[in-house]
Amino acid sequence: MKLKGERVSSDLVKEISMLLLTEVKDEDLKNVTITSANVSNDLSFAKVYFTTLDDYKRDKVLRDMNNAAGYFRSELAKRLDLRTVPELKFIYDDSIEYGQKIERIIEEINSKEN
């Protein structure tokens, strides 16, 4: 059985992704992928992690996502069955880049051994 925080995190990822896909007009935000969300124990605050295909626009996209947090929150209030929607903070998720860097290092080591 999922804990309420896990369910809310999952719902946030799903609904924000859907909003980005269907509602958001900003072209820079169309290439954003929500990777995960962590909700505080009291469900009042959520860190929402994302990546973007437009790596060179990362800072602008981060700023735009956080500027749109109020919009996302009001839309989530309409879509989710929650007493209060958590305050949203968007954070760029660099774990995929980090994983790719590790993979390249391993490939280099392997190619030197052969």
Residue pairs with C-beta under 8 A, 6 or more apart in sequence:
2 10
4 43
5 39
5 40
5 41
5 43
8 39
8 43
8 46
8 80
8 82
8 86
9 36
9 37
9 38
9 39
9 46
10 37
11 80
12 34
12 37
12 39
12 46
12 48
12 76
12 80
12 86
12 88
13 34
13 35
13 36
13 37
13 48
15 75
15 76
15 79
15 80
16 34
16 37
16 48
16 72
16 76
17 33
17 34
19 72
19 75
20 29
20 30
20 32
20 34
21 30
23 75
24 30
24 68
26 64
26 68
28 52
28 54
28 57
28 60
28 61
28 64
29 61
29 64
29 65
29 68
31 52
31 53
31 54
32 50
32 51
32 52
32 61
32 65
33 50
33 51
33 52
33 53
34 48
34 49
34 50
35 49
35 50
35 51
35 93
35 95
35 96
36 48
36 49
36 93
37 46
37 47
37 48
37 49
38 46
38 47
38 49
39 45
39 46
39 86
40 46
40 86
43 82
43 84
43 86
44 84
44 86
44 87
45 86
45 87
45 89
46 86
46 87
46 88
46 89
47 89
47 91
48 65
48 88
48 89
48 90
48 91
49 90
49 91
49 92
49 93
50 61
50 65
50 90
50 91
50 92
50 93
51 92
51 93
51 96
52 58
52 61
52 92
54 61
58 92
61 92
62 90
62 91
62 92
65 90
66 89
66 90
69 87
69 88
69 89
69 90
72 88
73 85
73 86
73 87
73 88
76 82
76 85
77 85
